Amino acid sequence: MLNYILIAHLLGATIWTGGHLILALVILPKALASRNVEVLLQFEEPFEKIGMPALGIQIITGLWMAYQLLPNISMWFTLDNDLSVLISLKLLLLLLTFLVALHARFYMIPKLSADTLKAFSVNITLVTSFSVAFVIVGTLFRTGFG
C-alpha cells in the first residue's frame, strides 16, 4: 500500500513543482518583459485546476506516510532523529507555502497589474523555491543526510 501512496505523492509533486518551475522560468519572464499580467493569468487559471488537487494529494499522502513512519504525532516535532527533522521541514515548507499563497490570493492578486507584477513575482519565486525544497527534502527520506 505504501508504494501506491508514494506514487500518488510523487505524481502530485511532479505536477505541483513542475508547474511552478514552468511558471517561474518560462511564463514569468515573458510576463515581466512585456509587463503583461494576462500571460500569467492564462497559465495560472488552467494550472490551478490540476495544481491545487495535486497539492491536496501531496498533503494527504504526505501526512499518511509521516504517520506510517512516526505514528506518535508529537514525535514529528522532537527534532531528535532524522525522520522528525525531515517531517518538520516538510510541514514548515507547507506552512510557508500556505502563508505565501494566502498573501498572493488576498493581497497581491486582487491588485495585480503591470505596476504590481514585479512584486507579485516574489510570491511566484517563493512558492517555486518552496516546491523545489519539498522535492529535495523528500529525497532525504530515502537517501538520508549523509
PyMOL commands that place a pseudoatom at each C-alpha (Angstrom):
pseudoatom trace, name=CA, resn=MET, resi=1, chain=A, elem=C, hetatm=0, pos=[0.000, 0.000, 0.000]
pseudoatom trace, name=CA, resn=LEU, resi=2, chain=A, elem=C, hetatm=0, pos=[2.835, 2.377, 0.861]
pseudoatom trace, name=CA, resn=ASN, resi=3, chain=A, elem=C, hetatm=0, pos=[4.139, 2.136, -2.712]
pseudoatom trace, name=CA, resn=TYR, resi=4, chain=A, elem=C, hetatm=0, pos=[0.819, 3.353, -4.117]
pseudoatom trace, name=CA, resn=ILE, resi=5, chain=A, elem=C, hetatm=0, pos=[0.664, 6.213, -1.642]
pseudoatom trace, name=CA, resn=LEU, resi=6, chain=A, elem=C, hetatm=0, pos=[4.245, 7.180, -2.522]
pseudoatom trace, name=CA, resn=ILE, resi=7, chain=A, elem=C, hetatm=0, pos=[3.455, 7.059, -6.250]
pseudoatom trace, name=CA, resn=ALA, resi=8, chain=A, elem=C, hetatm=0, pos=[0.436, 9.344, -5.748]
pseudoatom trace, name=CA, resn=HIS, resi=9, chain=A, elem=C, hetatm=0, pos=[2.616, 11.667, -3.654]
pseudoatom trace, name=CA, resn=LEU, resi=10, chain=A, elem=C, hetatm=0, pos=[5.326, 11.778, -6.323]
pseudoatom trace, name=CA, resn=LEU, resi=11, chain=A, elem=C, hetatm=0, pos=[2.815, 12.393, -9.113]
pseudoatom trace, name=CA, resn=GLY, resi=12, chain=A, elem=C, hetatm=0, pos=[1.354, 15.265, -7.107]
pseudoatom trace, name=CA, resn=ALA, resi=13, chain=A, elem=C, hetatm=0, pos=[4.858, 16.646, -6.556]
pseudoatom trace, name=CA, resn=THR, resi=14, chain=A, elem=C, hetatm=0, pos=[5.620, 16.342, -10.250]
pseudoatom trace, name=CA, resn=ILE, resi=15, chain=A, elem=C, hetatm=0, pos=[2.573, 18.372, -11.196]
pseudoatom trace, name=CA, resn=TRP, resi=16, chain=A, elem=C, hetatm=0, pos=[2.969, 20.959, -8.421]
pseudoatom trace, name=CA, resn=THR, resi=17, chain=A, elem=C, hetatm=0, pos=[6.712, 21.501, -8.734]
pseudoatom trace, name=CA, resn=GLY, resi=18, chain=A, elem=C, hetatm=0, pos=[6.863, 21.128, -12.498]
pseudoatom trace, name=CA, resn=GLY, resi=19, chain=A, elem=C, hetatm=0, pos=[4.046, 23.599, -12.971]
pseudoatom trace, name=CA, resn=HIS, resi=20, chain=A, elem=C, hetatm=0, pos=[5.713, 26.142, -10.716]
pseudoatom trace, name=CA, resn=LEU, resi=21, chain=A, elem=C, hetatm=0, pos=[9.051, 25.713, -12.467]
pseudoatom trace, name=CA, resn=ILE, resi=22, chain=A, elem=C, hetatm=0, pos=[7.352, 26.380, -15.809]
pseudoatom trace, name=CA, resn=LEU, resi=23, chain=A, elem=C, hetatm=0, pos=[5.614, 29.381, -14.281]
pseudoatom trace, name=CA, resn=ALA, resi=24, chain=A, elem=C, hetatm=0, pos=[8.799, 30.817, -12.761]
pseudoatom trace, name=CA, resn=LEU, resi=25, chain=A, elem=C, hetatm=0, pos=[11.245, 30.028, -15.554]
pseudoatom trace, name=CA, resn=VAL, resi=26, chain=A, elem=C, hetatm=0, pos=[9.132, 30.384, -18.707]
pseudoatom trace, name=CA, resn=ILE, resi=27, chain=A, elem=C, hetatm=0, pos=[5.897, 32.289, -18.096]
pseudoatom trace, name=CA, resn=LEU, resi=28, chain=A, elem=C, hetatm=0, pos=[7.042, 34.841, -15.515]
pseudoatom trace, name=CA, resn=PRO, resi=29, chain=A, elem=C, hetatm=0, pos=[9.992, 36.176, -17.573]
pseudoatom trace, name=CA, resn=LYS, resi=30, chain=A, elem=C, hetatm=0, pos=[7.639, 36.703, -20.537]
pseudoatom trace, name=CA, resn=ALA, resi=31, chain=A, elem=C, hetatm=0, pos=[5.113, 38.481, -18.338]
pseudoatom trace, name=CA, resn=LEU, resi=32, chain=A, elem=C, hetatm=0, pos=[7.797, 40.699, -16.784]
pseudoatom trace, name=CA, resn=ALA, resi=33, chain=A, elem=C, hetatm=0, pos=[9.371, 41.544, -20.145]
pseudoatom trace, name=CA, resn=SER, resi=34, chain=A, elem=C, hetatm=0, pos=[6.039, 42.506, -21.694]
pseudoatom trace, name=CA, resn=ARG, resi=35, chain=A, elem=C, hetatm=0, pos=[4.523, 43.802, -18.433]
pseudoatom trace, name=CA, resn=ASN, resi=36, chain=A, elem=C, hetatm=0, pos=[1.504, 41.700, -19.399]
pseudoatom trace, name=CA, resn=VAL, resi=37, chain=A, elem=C, hetatm=0, pos=[-0.472, 40.283, -16.469]
pseudoatom trace, name=CA, resn=GLU, resi=38, chain=A, elem=C, hetatm=0, pos=[-2.672, 38.270, -18.838]
pseudoatom trace, name=CA, resn=VAL, resi=39, chain=A, elem=C, hetatm=0, pos=[0.262, 35.994, -19.677]
pseudoatom trace, name=CA, resn=LEU, resi=40, chain=A, elem=C, hetatm=0, pos=[0.327, 34.884, -16.031]
pseudoatom trace, name=CA, resn=LEU, resi=41, chain=A, elem=C, hetatm=0, pos=[-3.427, 34.576, -15.714]
pseudoatom trace, name=CA, resn=GLN, resi=42, chain=A, elem=C, hetatm=0, pos=[-3.662, 32.477, -18.888]
pseudoatom trace, name=CA, resn=PHE, resi=43, chain=A, elem=C, hetatm=0, pos=[-1.262, 29.999, -17.328]
pseudoatom trace, name=CA, resn=GLU, resi=44, chain=A, elem=C, hetatm=0, pos=[-2.496, 30.134, -13.760]
pseudoatom trace, name=CA, resn=GLU, resi=45, chain=A, elem=C, hetatm=0, pos=[-6.197, 29.517, -14.378]
pseudoatom trace, name=CA, resn=PRO, resi=46, chain=A, elem=C, hetatm=0, pos=[-5.810, 26.139, -16.141]
pseudoatom trace, name=CA, resn=PHE, resi=47, chain=A, elem=C, hetatm=0, pos=[-2.881, 25.139, -13.898]
pseudoatom trace, name=CA, resn=GLU, resi=48, chain=A, elem=C, hetatm=0, pos=[-4.921, 25.711, -10.727]
pseudoatom trace, name=CA, resn=LYS, resi=49, chain=A, elem=C, hetatm=0, pos=[-7.387, 23.051, -11.913]
pseudoatom trace, name=CA, resn=ILE, resi=50, chain=A, elem=C, hetatm=0, pos=[-4.695, 20.377, -11.669]
pseudoatom trace, name=CA, resn=GLY, resi=51, chain=A, elem=C, hetatm=0, pos=[-2.165, 22.096, -9.388]
pseudoatom trace, name=CA, resn=MET, resi=52, chain=A, elem=C, hetatm=0, pos=[-4.425, 22.522, -6.373]
pseudoatom trace, name=CA, resn=PRO, resi=53, chain=A, elem=C, hetatm=0, pos=[-5.702, 18.913, -6.433]
pseudoatom trace, name=CA, resn=ALA, resi=54, chain=A, elem=C, hetatm=0, pos=[-2.071, 17.789, -6.826]
pseudoatom trace, name=CA, resn=LEU, resi=55, chain=A, elem=C, hetatm=0, pos=[-1.129, 19.793, -3.744]
pseudoatom trace, name=CA, resn=GLY, resi=56, chain=A, elem=C, hetatm=0, pos=[-4.089, 18.297, -1.887]
pseudoatom trace, name=CA, resn=ILE, resi=57, chain=A, elem=C, hetatm=0, pos=[-2.947, 14.799, -2.813]
pseudoatom trace, name=CA, resn=GLN, resi=58, chain=A, elem=C, hetatm=0, pos=[0.547, 15.646, -1.590]
pseudoatom trace, name=CA, resn=ILE, resi=59, chain=A, elem=C, hetatm=0, pos=[-0.782, 16.882, 1.746]
pseudoatom trace, name=CA, resn=ILE, resi=60, chain=A, elem=C, hetatm=0, pos=[-2.979, 13.828, 2.316]
pseudoatom trace, name=CA, resn=THR, resi=61, chain=A, elem=C, hetatm=0, pos=[-0.381, 11.287, 1.202]
pseudoatom trace, name=CA, resn=GLY, resi=62, chain=A, elem=C, hetatm=0, pos=[2.440, 13.126, 2.971]
pseudoatom trace, name=CA, resn=LEU, resi=63, chain=A, elem=C, hetatm=0, pos=[0.599, 13.126, 6.281]
pseudoatom trace, name=CA, resn=TRP, resi=64, chain=A, elem=C, hetatm=0, pos=[-0.323, 9.469, 5.790]
pseudoatom trace, name=CA, resn=MET, resi=65, chain=A, elem=C, hetatm=0, pos=[3.300, 8.496, 5.113]
pseudoatom trace, name=CA, resn=ALA, resi=66, chain=A, elem=C, hetatm=0, pos=[4.562, 10.592, 8.031]
pseudoatom trace, name=CA, resn=TYR, resi=67, chain=A, elem=C, hetatm=0, pos=[2.105, 8.798, 10.296]
pseudoatom trace, name=CA, resn=GLN, resi=68, chain=A, elem=C, hetatm=0, pos=[3.312, 5.427, 8.989]
pseudoatom trace, name=CA, resn=LEU, resi=69, chain=A, elem=C, hetatm=0, pos=[6.915, 6.390, 9.737]
pseudoatom trace, name=CA, resn=LEU, resi=70, chain=A, elem=C, hetatm=0, pos=[6.238, 8.004, 13.133]
pseudoatom trace, name=CA, resn=PRO, resi=71, chain=A, elem=C, hetatm=0, pos=[2.767, 7.073, 14.449]
pseudoatom trace, name=CA, resn=ASN, resi=72, chain=A, elem=C, hetatm=0, pos=[3.196, 9.285, 17.516]
pseudoatom trace, name=CA, resn=ILE, resi=73, chain=A, elem=C, hetatm=0, pos=[2.455, 12.725, 16.007]
pseudoatom trace, name=CA, resn=SER, resi=74, chain=A, elem=C, hetatm=0, pos=[4.150, 14.542, 18.871]
pseudoatom trace, name=CA, resn=MET, resi=75, chain=A, elem=C, hetatm=0, pos=[7.404, 12.873, 17.768]
pseudoatom trace, name=CA, resn=TRP, resi=76, chain=A, elem=C, hetatm=0, pos=[7.180, 14.725, 14.426]
pseudoatom trace, name=CA, resn=PHE, resi=77, chain=A, elem=C, hetatm=0, pos=[8.401, 17.846, 16.218]
pseudoatom trace, name=CA, resn=THR, resi=78, chain=A, elem=C, hetatm=0, pos=[11.050, 16.488, 18.593]
pseudoatom trace, name=CA, resn=LEU, resi=79, chain=A, elem=C, hetatm=0, pos=[13.895, 17.038, 16.097]
pseudoatom trace, name=CA, resn=ASP, resi=80, chain=A, elem=C, hetatm=0, pos=[15.882, 14.306, 17.841]
pseudoatom trace, name=CA, resn=ASN, resi=81, chain=A, elem=C, hetatm=0, pos=[16.132, 11.987, 14.829]
pseudoatom trace, name=CA, resn=ASP, resi=82, chain=A, elem=C, hetatm=0, pos=[16.347, 12.283, 11.052]
pseudoatom trace, name=CA, resn=LEU, resi=83, chain=A, elem=C, hetatm=0, pos=[12.691, 11.381, 10.479]
pseudoatom trace, name=CA, resn=SER, resi=84, chain=A, elem=C, hetatm=0, pos=[11.349, 14.036, 12.831]
pseudoatom trace, name=CA, resn=VAL, resi=85, chain=A, elem=C, hetatm=0, pos=[13.655, 16.642, 11.297]
pseudoatom trace, name=CA, resn=LEU, resi=86, chain=A, elem=C, hetatm=0, pos=[12.503, 15.770, 7.765]
pseudoatom trace, name=CA, resn=ILE, resi=87, chain=A, elem=C, hetatm=0, pos=[8.810, 15.674, 8.701]
pseudoatom trace, name=CA, resn=SER, resi=88, chain=A, elem=C, hetatm=0, pos=[9.158, 19.013, 10.492]
pseudoatom trace, name=CA, resn=LEU, resi=89, chain=A, elem=C, hetatm=0, pos=[10.921, 20.515, 7.468]
pseudoatom trace, name=CA, resn=LYS, resi=90, chain=A, elem=C, hetatm=0, pos=[8.143, 19.326, 5.178]
pseudoatom trace, name=CA, resn=LEU, resi=91, chain=A, elem=C, hetatm=0, pos=[5.497, 20.774, 7.495]
pseudoatom trace, name=CA, resn=LEU, resi=92, chain=A, elem=C, hetatm=0, pos=[7.404, 24.059, 7.727]
pseudoatom trace, name=CA, resn=LEU, resi=93, chain=A, elem=C, hetatm=0, pos=[7.574, 24.255, 3.933]
pseudoatom trace, name=CA, resn=LEU, resi=94, chain=A, elem=C, hetatm=0, pos=[3.840, 23.550, 3.788]
pseudoatom trace, name=CA, resn=LEU, resi=95, chain=A, elem=C, hetatm=0, pos=[3.140, 26.350, 6.273]
pseudoatom trace, name=CA, resn=LEU, resi=96, chain=A, elem=C, hetatm=0, pos=[5.347, 28.782, 4.339]
pseudoatom trace, name=CA, resn=THR, resi=97, chain=A, elem=C, hetatm=0, pos=[3.664, 27.823, 1.060]
pseudoatom trace, name=CA, resn=PHE, resi=98, chain=A, elem=C, hetatm=0, pos=[0.252, 28.349, 2.667]
pseudoatom trace, name=CA, resn=LEU, resi=99, chain=A, elem=C, hetatm=0, pos=[1.220, 31.786, 4.017]
pseudoatom trace, name=CA, resn=VAL, resi=100, chain=A, elem=C, hetatm=0, pos=[2.626, 32.960, 0.678]
pseudoatom trace, name=CA, resn=ALA, resi=101, chain=A, elem=C, hetatm=0, pos=[-0.455, 31.618, -1.112]
pseudoatom trace, name=CA, resn=LEU, resi=102, chain=A, elem=C, hetatm=0, pos=[-2.742, 33.492, 1.279]
pseudoatom trace, name=CA, resn=HIS, resi=103, chain=A, elem=C, hetatm=0, pos=[-0.738, 36.658, 0.718]
pseudoatom trace, name=CA, resn=ALA, resi=104, chain=A, elem=C, hetatm=0, pos=[-0.958, 36.199, -3.035]
pseudoatom trace, name=CA, resn=ARG, resi=105, chain=A, elem=C, hetatm=0, pos=[-4.667, 35.339, -3.091]
pseudoatom trace, name=CA, resn=PHE, resi=106, chain=A, elem=C, hetatm=0, pos=[-5.926, 38.068, -0.777]
pseudoatom trace, name=CA, resn=TYR, resi=107, chain=A, elem=C, hetatm=0, pos=[-3.355, 40.835, -1.156]
pseudoatom trace, name=CA, resn=MET, resi=108, chain=A, elem=C, hetatm=0, pos=[-1.465, 40.576, -4.454]
pseudoatom trace, name=CA, resn=ILE, resi=109, chain=A, elem=C, hetatm=0, pos=[-3.889, 39.065, -6.972]
pseudoatom trace, name=CA, resn=PRO, resi=110, chain=A, elem=C, hetatm=0, pos=[-6.776, 41.491, -6.299]
pseudoatom trace, name=CA, resn=LYS, resi=111, chain=A, elem=C, hetatm=0, pos=[-4.374, 44.371, -7.078]
pseudoatom trace, name=CA, resn=LEU, resi=112, chain=A, elem=C, hetatm=0, pos=[-2.469, 42.610, -9.857]
pseudoatom trace, name=CA, resn=SER, resi=113, chain=A, elem=C, hetatm=0, pos=[-1.492, 44.964, -12.646]
pseudoatom trace, name=CA, resn=ALA, resi=114, chain=A, elem=C, hetatm=0, pos=[1.534, 45.804, -14.755]
pseudoatom trace, name=CA, resn=ASP, resi=115, chain=A, elem=C, hetatm=0, pos=[2.692, 48.024, -11.885]
pseudoatom trace, name=CA, resn=THR, resi=116, chain=A, elem=C, hetatm=0, pos=[2.458, 45.273, -9.245]
pseudoatom trace, name=CA, resn=LEU, resi=117, chain=A, elem=C, hetatm=0, pos=[3.741, 42.448, -11.450]
pseudoatom trace, name=CA, resn=LYS, resi=118, chain=A, elem=C, hetatm=0, pos=[7.324, 42.682, -10.209]
pseudoatom trace, name=CA, resn=ALA, resi=119, chain=A, elem=C, hetatm=0, pos=[6.192, 42.484, -6.571]
pseudoatom trace, name=CA, resn=PHE, resi=120, chain=A, elem=C, hetatm=0, pos=[3.964, 39.506, -7.412]
pseudoatom trace, name=CA, resn=SER, resi=121, chain=A, elem=C, hetatm=0, pos=[6.948, 37.774, -8.985]
pseudoatom trace, name=CA, resn=VAL, resi=122, chain=A, elem=C, hetatm=0, pos=[8.397, 37.483, -5.462]
pseudoatom trace, name=CA, resn=ASN, resi=123, chain=A, elem=C, hetatm=0, pos=[5.406, 35.322, -4.487]
pseudoatom trace, name=CA, resn=ILE, resi=124, chain=A, elem=C, hetatm=0, pos=[5.915, 33.116, -7.539]
pseudoatom trace, name=CA, resn=THR, resi=125, chain=A, elem=C, hetatm=0, pos=[9.625, 32.775, -6.825]
pseudoatom trace, name=CA, resn=LEU, resi=126, chain=A, elem=C, hetatm=0, pos=[8.997, 31.886, -3.176]
pseudoatom trace, name=CA, resn=VAL, resi=127, chain=A, elem=C, hetatm=0, pos=[6.372, 29.221, -3.897]
pseudoatom trace, name=CA, resn=THR, resi=128, chain=A, elem=C, hetatm=0, pos=[8.571, 27.751, -6.631]
pseudoatom trace, name=CA, resn=SER, resi=129, chain=A, elem=C, hetatm=0, pos=[11.567, 27.689, -4.279]
pseudoatom trace, name=CA, resn=PHE, resi=130, chain=A, elem=C, hetatm=0, pos=[9.487, 26.030, -1.571]
pseudoatom trace, name=CA, resn=SER, resi=131, chain=A, elem=C, hetatm=0, pos=[8.213, 23.409, -4.019]
pseudoatom trace, name=CA, resn=VAL, resi=132, chain=A, elem=C, hetatm=0, pos=[11.765, 22.555, -5.120]
pseudoatom trace, name=CA, resn=ALA, resi=133, chain=A, elem=C, hetatm=0, pos=[12.771, 22.390, -1.448]
pseudoatom trace, name=CA, resn=PHE, resi=134, chain=A, elem=C, hetatm=0, pos=[9.863, 19.961, -0.872]
pseudoatom trace, name=CA, resn=VAL, resi=135, chain=A, elem=C, hetatm=0, pos=[11.365, 17.668, -3.514]
pseudoatom trace, name=CA, resn=ILE, resi=136, chain=A, elem=C, hetatm=0, pos=[14.874, 17.932, -2.070]
pseudoatom trace, name=CA, resn=VAL, resi=137, chain=A, elem=C, hetatm=0, pos=[13.697, 17.224, 1.476]
pseudoatom trace, name=CA, resn=GLY, resi=138, chain=A, elem=C, hetatm=0, pos=[11.554, 14.381, 0.161]
pseudoatom trace, name=CA, resn=THR, resi=139, chain=A, elem=C, hetatm=0, pos=[14.588, 12.672, -1.370]
pseudoatom trace, name=CA, resn=LEU, resi=140, chain=A, elem=C, hetatm=0, pos=[16.296, 12.771, 2.016]
pseudoatom trace, name=CA, resn=PHE, resi=141, chain=A, elem=C, hetatm=0, pos=[13.712, 10.329, 3.388]
pseudoatom trace, name=CA, resn=ARG, resi=142, chain=A, elem=C, hetatm=0, pos=[15.278, 7.747, 1.093]
pseudoatom trace, name=CA, resn=THR, resi=143, chain=A, elem=C, hetatm=0, pos=[18.904, 8.871, 0.912]
pseudoatom trace, name=CA, resn=GLY, resi=144, chain=A, elem=C, hetatm=0, pos=[19.419, 10.378, 4.368]
pseudoatom trace, name=CA, resn=PHE, resi=145, chain=A, elem=C, hetatm=0, pos=[21.531, 13.386, 5.206]
pseudoatom trace, name=CA, resn=GLY, resi=146, chain=A, elem=C, hetatm=0, pos=[24.920, 11.786, 4.561]
for i in range(1, 146): cmd.bond("trace and resi %d" % i, "trace and resi %d" % (i + 1))
show_as sticks, trace
zoom trace
